[in-house]
Protein backbone atom coordinates (compact mmCIF):
# COMPACT_ATOMS: atom_id res chain seq x y z
CA UNK A 1 0.00 0.00 0.00
CA UNK A 2 1.24 3.48 -0.91
CA UNK A 3 0.85 6.00 1.90
CA UNK A 4 2.72 8.87 3.53
CA UNK A 5 4.94 11.41 1.79
CA UNK A 6 6.50 10.63 -1.57
CA UNK A 7 8.61 13.36 -3.12
CA UNK A 8 8.18 13.97 -6.84
CA UNK A 9 11.91 14.44 -7.22
CA UNK A 10 13.51 17.02 -9.49
CA UNK A 11 16.24 15.84 -11.86
CA UNK A 12 19.53 17.77 -11.47
CA UNK A 13 21.58 18.38 -14.61
CA UNK A 14 25.19 19.27 -15.27
CA UNK A 15 25.45 20.22 -18.90
CA UNK A 16 24.01 17.41 -20.99
CA UNK A 17 24.25 14.81 -18.22
CA UNK A 18 22.51 13.93 -14.98
CA UNK A 19 24.36 15.53 -12.07
CA UNK A 20 24.97 12.28 -10.21
CA UNK A 21 26.60 13.90 -7.19
CA UNK A 22 23.69 16.31 -6.75
CA UNK A 23 21.16 13.52 -7.25
CA UNK A 24 22.83 11.45 -4.52
CA UNK A 25 22.60 14.43 -2.15
CA UNK A 26 18.94 14.94 -3.03
CA UNK A 27 18.20 11.34 -2.04
CA UNK A 28 20.06 11.78 1.24
CA UNK A 29 18.18 15.02 1.88
CA UNK A 30 14.87 13.20 1.45
CA UNK A 31 15.87 10.38 3.78
CA UNK A 32 17.09 12.85 6.41
CA UNK A 33 13.84 14.82 6.05
CA UNK A 34 11.73 11.74 6.74
CA UNK A 35 10.16 11.19 3.32
CA UNK A 36 8.55 7.78 2.92
CA UNK A 37 9.50 7.57 -0.72
CA UNK A 38 10.61 9.35 -3.88
CA UNK A 39 9.37 9.35 -7.44
CA UNK A 40 12.16 9.53 -9.99
CA UNK A 41 11.48 10.35 -13.64
CA UNK A 42 8.06 11.78 -12.83
CA UNK A 43 6.81 14.88 -14.61
CA UNK A 44 8.44 17.02 -11.88
CA UNK A 45 11.65 15.26 -12.89
CA UNK A 46 11.20 16.46 -16.50
CA UNK A 47 10.40 12.93 -17.65
CA UNK A 48 9.67 13.82 -21.30
CA UNK A 49 13.35 14.81 -21.59
CA UNK A 50 14.90 11.92 -19.67
CA UNK A 51 16.48 8.98 -21.49
CA UNK A 52 16.06 5.35 -20.47
CA UNK A 53 19.70 4.96 -19.48
CA UNK A 54 19.40 8.06 -17.28
CA UNK A 55 16.44 6.49 -15.45
CA UNK A 56 18.59 3.42 -14.80
CA UNK A 57 21.41 5.64 -13.57
CA UNK A 58 19.18 7.51 -11.12
CA UNK A 59 17.55 4.34 -9.85
CA UNK A 60 20.96 2.79 -9.22
CA UNK A 61 22.10 5.86 -7.27
CA UNK A 62 18.90 6.02 -5.21
CA UNK A 63 19.07 2.30 -4.44
CA UNK A 64 22.71 2.60 -3.40
CA UNK A 65 22.03 5.50 -1.03
CA UNK A 66 19.07 3.65 0.46
CA UNK A 67 21.22 0.60 1.09
CA UNK A 68 24.15 2.58 2.52
CA UNK A 69 21.91 4.50 4.92
CA UNK A 70 19.86 1.40 5.79
CA UNK A 71 16.74 3.35 4.89
CA UNK A 72 13.24 2.12 4.19
CA UNK A 73 12.78 4.78 1.49
CA UNK A 74 10.56 3.50 -1.32
CA UNK A 75 11.55 4.26 -4.88
CA UNK A 76 8.88 4.77 -7.54
CA UNK A 77 9.69 5.28 -11.22
CA UNK A 78 7.56 7.40 -13.55
CA UNK A 79 6.71 5.51 -16.73
CA UNK A 80 3.92 7.59 -18.26
CA UNK A 81 3.54 8.44 -21.94
CA UNK A 82 0.73 9.51 -24.23
CA UNK A 83 1.31 6.41 -26.33
CA UNK A 84 0.04 3.21 -24.71
CA UNK A 85 2.73 1.23 -26.46
CA UNK A 86 5.42 3.58 -25.13
CA UNK A 87 4.01 3.58 -21.59
CA UNK A 88 3.90 -0.23 -21.68
CA UNK A 89 7.51 -0.48 -22.88
CA UNK A 90 8.65 1.99 -20.21
CA UNK A 91 6.73 0.12 -17.52
CA UNK A 92 8.15 -3.24 -18.58
CA UNK A 93 11.70 -1.90 -18.59
CA UNK A 94 11.37 -0.06 -15.27
CA UNK A 95 9.72 -3.00 -13.52
CA UNK A 96 12.78 -5.13 -14.27
CA UNK A 97 14.93 -2.69 -12.27
CA UNK A 98 13.05 -3.65 -9.12
CA UNK A 99 11.36 -0.42 -7.94
CA UNK A 100 8.69 -0.28 -5.26
CA UNK A 101 6.17 1.03 -7.76
CA UNK A 102 5.49 2.81 -11.03
CA UNK A 103 3.69 6.13 -11.54
CA UNK A 104 1.77 6.39 -14.81
CA UNK A 105 0.25 9.73 -15.82
CA UNK A 106 -2.88 9.93 -17.98
CA UNK A 107 -2.08 10.36 -21.68
CA UNK A 108 -1.59 14.00 -22.56
CA UNK A 109 -2.87 15.80 -25.68
CA UNK A 110 -4.69 12.73 -27.09
CA UNK A 111 -7.74 13.39 -24.84
CA UNK A 112 -8.87 9.74 -24.72
CA UNK A 113 -12.35 8.69 -23.65
CA UNK A 114 -12.90 6.95 -20.32
CA UNK A 115 -12.84 3.61 -22.13
CA UNK A 116 -9.53 4.60 -23.73
CA UNK A 117 -8.11 5.54 -20.33
CA UNK A 118 -9.18 2.19 -18.89
CA UNK A 119 -7.59 0.26 -21.75
CA UNK A 120 -4.43 2.37 -21.55
CA UNK A 121 -3.88 1.63 -17.88
CA UNK A 122 -4.94 -1.99 -18.16
CA UNK A 123 -2.36 -2.53 -20.91
CA UNK A 124 0.44 -0.64 -19.12
CA UNK A 125 -0.23 -2.50 -15.84
CA UNK A 126 -0.11 -5.83 -17.66
CA UNK A 127 3.42 -4.94 -18.80
CA UNK A 128 4.54 -3.92 -15.30
CA UNK A 129 5.23 -7.54 -14.40
CA UNK A 130 3.49 -7.44 -11.03
CA UNK A 131 4.99 -4.11 -9.96
CA UNK A 132 2.50 -1.87 -8.15
CA UNK A 133 1.10 0.89 -10.36
CA UNK A 134 -0.06 4.34 -9.23
CA UNK A 135 -2.55 6.08 -11.52
CA UNK A 136 -1.94 9.81 -11.97
CA UNK A 137 -4.78 12.15 -12.87
CA UNK A 138 -3.76 15.75 -13.57
CA UNK A 139 -6.25 17.21 -16.08
CA UNK A 140 -4.76 20.71 -15.91
CA UNK A 141 -1.60 19.39 -17.54
CA UNK A 142 -2.92 16.55 -19.71
CA UNK A 143 -6.21 17.86 -21.05
CA UNK A 144 -8.25 14.88 -19.88
CA UNK A 145 -9.91 13.99 -16.59
CA UNK A 146 -10.13 10.42 -15.32
CA UNK A 147 -13.54 10.05 -13.70
CA UNK A 148 -14.25 8.21 -10.42
CA UNK A 149 -16.02 5.33 -12.16
CA UNK A 150 -12.92 4.71 -14.28
CA UNK A 151 -10.66 4.78 -11.21
CA UNK A 152 -13.02 2.38 -9.42
CA UNK A 153 -12.93 -0.02 -12.37
CA UNK A 154 -9.14 0.17 -12.60
CA UNK A 155 -8.76 -0.40 -8.85
CA UNK A 156 -9.87 -4.01 -9.37
CA UNK A 157 -6.81 -4.76 -11.53
CA UNK A 158 -4.45 -6.70 -9.29
CA UNK A 159 -1.34 -4.54 -9.46
CA UNK A 160 -3.00 -1.11 -9.68
CA UNK A 161 -2.58 0.03 -6.10
CA UNK A 162 -3.24 3.78 -5.81
CA UNK A 163 -4.25 6.98 -7.54
CA UNK A 164 -2.48 10.33 -7.40
CA UNK A 165 -5.28 12.88 -7.73
CA UNK A 166 -4.53 16.40 -8.95
CA UNK A 167 -7.90 17.38 -10.37
CA UNK A 168 -8.45 19.91 -7.51
CA UNK A 169 -12.07 18.69 -7.44
CA UNK A 170 -12.82 17.60 -3.87
CA UNK A 171 -16.22 16.22 -4.85
CA UNK A 172 -14.56 13.96 -7.42
CA UNK A 173 -11.80 13.05 -4.98
CA UNK A 174 -14.34 12.17 -2.28
CA UNK A 175 -16.17 9.93 -4.74
CA UNK A 176 -12.93 8.13 -5.61
CA UNK A 177 -12.31 7.39 -1.94
CA UNK A 178 -15.89 6.21 -1.36
CA UNK A 179 -16.12 3.98 -4.43
CA UNK A 180 -12.55 2.77 -4.99
CA UNK A 181 -10.63 3.03 -1.71
CA UNK A 182 -13.04 2.40 1.15
CA UNK A 183 -14.29 -0.97 -0.19
CA UNK A 184 -10.86 -2.13 -1.41
CA UNK A 185 -9.67 -5.37 0.16
CA UNK A 186 -6.13 -4.95 -1.17
CA UNK A 187 -5.74 -1.42 0.24
CA UNK A 188 -6.09 0.74 -2.87
CA UNK A 189 -5.13 4.25 -1.72
CA UNK A 190 -5.78 7.86 -2.62
CA UNK A 191 -2.80 10.24 -2.72
CA UNK A 192 -2.87 14.00 -3.08
CA UNK A 193 -1.24 15.31 -6.21
CA UNK A 194 -1.67 18.93 -5.21
CA UNK A 195 0.43 20.29 -2.34
CA UNK A 196 -2.04 23.06 -1.54
CA UNK A 197 -4.86 20.54 -1.12
CA UNK A 198 -3.04 17.81 0.78
CA UNK A 199 -4.79 18.49 4.09
CA UNK A 200 -8.29 18.69 2.55
CA UNK A 201 -7.61 15.48 0.62
CA UNK A 202 -6.44 13.73 3.78
CA UNK A 203 -9.71 14.80 5.39
CA UNK A 204 -11.77 12.99 2.74
CA UNK A 205 -9.79 9.76 2.91
CA UNK A 206 -6.38 10.46 1.42
CA UNK A 207 -3.48 8.33 2.60
CA UNK A 208 -0.69 10.76 1.77
CA UNK A 209 0.79 12.93 -0.95
CA UNK A 210 3.14 12.80 -3.90
CA UNK A 211 4.62 16.20 -3.23
CA UNK A 212 6.57 18.85 -5.11
CA UNK A 213 7.09 21.03 -2.03
CA UNK A 214 8.82 18.21 -0.15
CA UNK A 215 11.77 18.59 -2.53
CA UNK A 216 12.83 21.49 -0.32
CA UNK A 217 10.96 20.98 2.99
CA UNK A 218 10.34 17.25 3.35
CA UNK A 219 10.17 17.50 7.14
CA UNK A 220 7.32 20.04 7.12
CA UNK A 221 5.26 18.10 4.58
CA UNK A 222 5.84 14.91 6.57
CA UNK A 223 4.76 16.66 9.79
CA UNK A 224 1.47 17.79 8.25
CA UNK A 225 0.63 14.28 7.05
CA UNK A 226 1.83 12.50 10.19
CA UNK A 227 -0.01 14.84 12.54
CA UNK A 228 -3.25 14.42 10.65
CA UNK A 229 -2.92 10.64 10.57
CA UNK A 230 -2.19 10.65 14.31
CA UNK A 231 -5.42 12.55 14.95
CA UNK A 232 -3.79 15.90 15.74
CA UNK A 233 -5.81 17.90 13.24
CA UNK A 234 -5.01 21.24 14.91
CA UNK A 235 -1.26 20.76 14.46
CA UNK A 236 -1.78 19.46 10.92
CA UNK A 237 -3.78 22.57 10.04
CA UNK A 238 -1.13 24.82 11.57
CA UNK A 239 1.52 23.18 9.39
CA UNK A 240 -0.77 23.39 6.36
CA UNK A 241 -1.14 27.12 7.01
CA UNK A 242 2.60 27.47 7.48
CA UNK A 243 3.19 25.80 4.10
CA UNK A 244 0.59 27.90 2.30
CA UNK A 245 2.84 30.67 0.96
CA UNK A 246 5.58 28.26 -0.04
CA UNK A 247 3.12 25.95 -1.82
CA UNK A 248 1.77 28.94 -3.73
CA UNK A 249 5.09 30.38 -4.88
CA UNK A 250 6.29 26.97 -6.07
CA UNK A 251 3.54 26.99 -8.70
CA UNK A 252 3.86 30.62 -9.82
CA UNK A 253 5.30 29.22 -13.07
CA UNK A 254 5.01 25.78 -14.63
CA UNK A 255 6.27 22.99 -12.37
CA UNK A 256 9.14 22.10 -11.96
CA UNK A 257 10.65 25.49 -12.83
CA UNK A 258 10.08 27.17 -9.43
CA UNK A 259 10.95 24.16 -7.26
CA UNK A 260 14.17 23.45 -9.15
CA UNK A 261 15.08 27.13 -8.92
CA UNK A 262 14.40 27.00 -5.18
CA UNK A 263 16.59 23.93 -4.84
CA UNK A 264 19.35 25.70 -6.77
CA UNK A 265 19.11 28.76 -4.50
CA UNK A 266 19.45 26.39 -1.54
CA UNK A 267 22.58 24.85 -3.06
CA UNK A 268 20.98 21.46 -3.74
CA UNK A 269 21.50 21.48 -7.50
CA UNK A 270 22.37 23.64 -10.49
CA UNK A 271 19.74 25.89 -12.00
CA UNK A 272 19.60 23.93 -15.24
CA UNK A 273 16.64 22.75 -17.30
CA UNK A 274 16.12 20.95 -20.55
CA UNK A 275 14.12 22.83 -23.16
CA UNK A 276 11.31 23.62 -23.53
CA UNK A 277 11.58 24.34 -19.79
CA UNK A 278 13.78 27.33 -19.00
CA UNK A 279 14.84 29.71 -16.21
CA UNK A 280 12.23 31.65 -14.21
CA UNK A 281 11.30 35.18 -15.09
CA UNK A 282 13.42 37.61 -13.04
CA UNK A 283 10.45 39.07 -11.19
CA UNK A 284 9.18 35.66 -10.11
CA UNK A 285 12.67 34.53 -9.19
CA UNK A 286 13.00 37.50 -6.84
CA UNK A 287 9.64 36.69 -5.23
CA UNK A 288 10.74 33.10 -4.79
CA UNK A 289 14.03 34.13 -3.17
CA UNK A 290 12.20 36.40 -0.72
CA UNK A 291 9.81 33.60 0.18
CA UNK A 292 12.70 31.21 0.81
CA UNK A 293 14.23 33.78 3.14
CA UNK A 294 11.00 33.89 5.14
CA UNK A 295 11.21 30.14 5.59
CA UNK A 296 14.90 30.43 6.52
CA UNK A 297 15.87 28.15 3.68
CA UNK A 298 18.35 30.70 2.28
CA UNK A 299 20.11 33.71 3.81
C-alpha positions, -999 to +999 in steps of 0.1 A: +000+000+000+012+035-009+009+060+019+027+089+035+049+114+018+065+106-016+086+134-031+082+140-068+119+144-072+135+170-095+162+158-119+195+178-115+216+184-146+252+193-153+255+202-189+240+174-210+243+148-182+225+139-150+244+155-121+250+123-102+266+139-072+237+163-067+212+135-072+228+115-045+226+144-021+189+149-030+182+113-020+201+118+012+182+150+019+149+132+015+159+104+038+171+129+064+138+148+060+117+117+067+102+112+033+086+078+029+095+076-007+106+093-039+094+094-074+122+095-100+115+104-136+081+118-128+068+149-146+084+170-119+116+153-129+112+165-165+104+129-176+097+138-213+133+148-216+149+119-197+165+090-215+161+054-205+197+050-195+194+081-173+164+065-154+186+034-148+214+056-136+192+075-111+176+043-099+210+028-092+221+059-073+189+060-052+191+023-044+227+026-034+220+055-010+191+036+005+212+006+011+242+026+025+219+045+049+199+014+058+167+033+049+132+021+042+128+048+015+106+035-013+115+043-049+089+048-075+097+053-112+076+074-136+067+055-167+039+076-183+035+084-219+007+095-242+013+064-263+000+032-247+027+012-265+054+036-251+040+036-216+039-002-217+075-005-229+087+020-202+067+001-175+082-032-186+117-019-186+114-001-153+097-030-135+128-051-143+149-027-123+130-036-091+114-004-079+087-003-053+062+010-078+055+028-110+037+061-115+018+064-148+002+097-158-029+099-180-021+104-217-016+140-226-029+158-257-047+127-271-077+134-248-089+097-247-124+087-237-129+070-203-128+036-221-095+046-237-081+055-203-092+022-189-076+003-218-044+024-216-039+016-179-049-020-182-024-025-209+004-006-191-002-025-158-001-058-177+034-049-188+045-039-153+052-075-144+035-074-110+050-041-100+025-019-081+011+009-104-001+043-092-025+061-115-019+098-120-048+121-129-038+157-136-063+172-161-048+207-159-016+194-175-029+166-197-062+179-211-083+149-199-099+140-166-101+104-153-135+101-137-143+082-104-160+053-122-129+047-143-107+048-112-130+024-094-129+000-124-091+002-126-088-004-089-099-040-094-068-048-115-045-067-093-013-045-095-030-011-097-026+000-061-032+038-058-042+070-075-025+103-074-053+129-077-045+164-090-079+174-104-085+199-075-121+187-074-128+176-039-162+162-049-146+140-074-118+130-050-143+122-023-162+099-047-129+081-056-123+074-019-159+062-014-161+040-044-125+028-050-106+030-017-130+024+012-143-010-002-109-021-014-097-054+002-061-050-012-057-014+002-061+007-029-051+042-017-058+079-026-028+102-027-029+140-031-012+153-062-017+189-052+004+203-023-020+231-015-049+205-011-030+178+008-048+185+041-083+187+026-076+155+006-064+137+038-097+148+054-118+130+027-098+098+029-064+105+014-035+083+026-007+108+018+008+129-009+031+128-039+046+162-032+066+189-051+071+210-020+088+182-002+118+186-025+128+215-003+110+210+030+103+172+034+102+175+071+073+200+071+053+181+046+058+149+066+048+167+098+015+178+082+006+143+070+018+125+102+000+148+125-033+144+107-029+106+106-022+107+143-054+126+149-038+159+157-058+179+132-050+212+149-013+208+145-018+195+109-038+226+100-011+248+116+015+232+094-008+234+064-011+271+070+026+275+075+032+258+041+006+279+023+028+307+010+056+283+000+031+260-018+018+289-037+051+304-049+063+270-061+035+270-087+039+306-098+053+292-131+050+258-146+063+230-124+091+221-120+107+255-128+101+272-094+109+242-073+142+235-091+151+271-089+144+270-052+166+239-048+194+257-068+191+288-045+194+264-015+226+248-031+210+215-037+215+215-075+224+236-105+197+259-120+196+239-152+166+228-173+161+209-205+141+228-232+113+236-235+116+243-198+138+273-190+148+297-162+122+316-142+113+352-151+134+376-130+104+391-112+092+357-101+127+345-092+130+375-068+096+367-052+107+331-048+140+341-032+122+364-007+098+336+002+127+312+008+142+338+031+110+339+051+112+301+056+149+304+065+159+282+037+183+307+023+201+337+038 
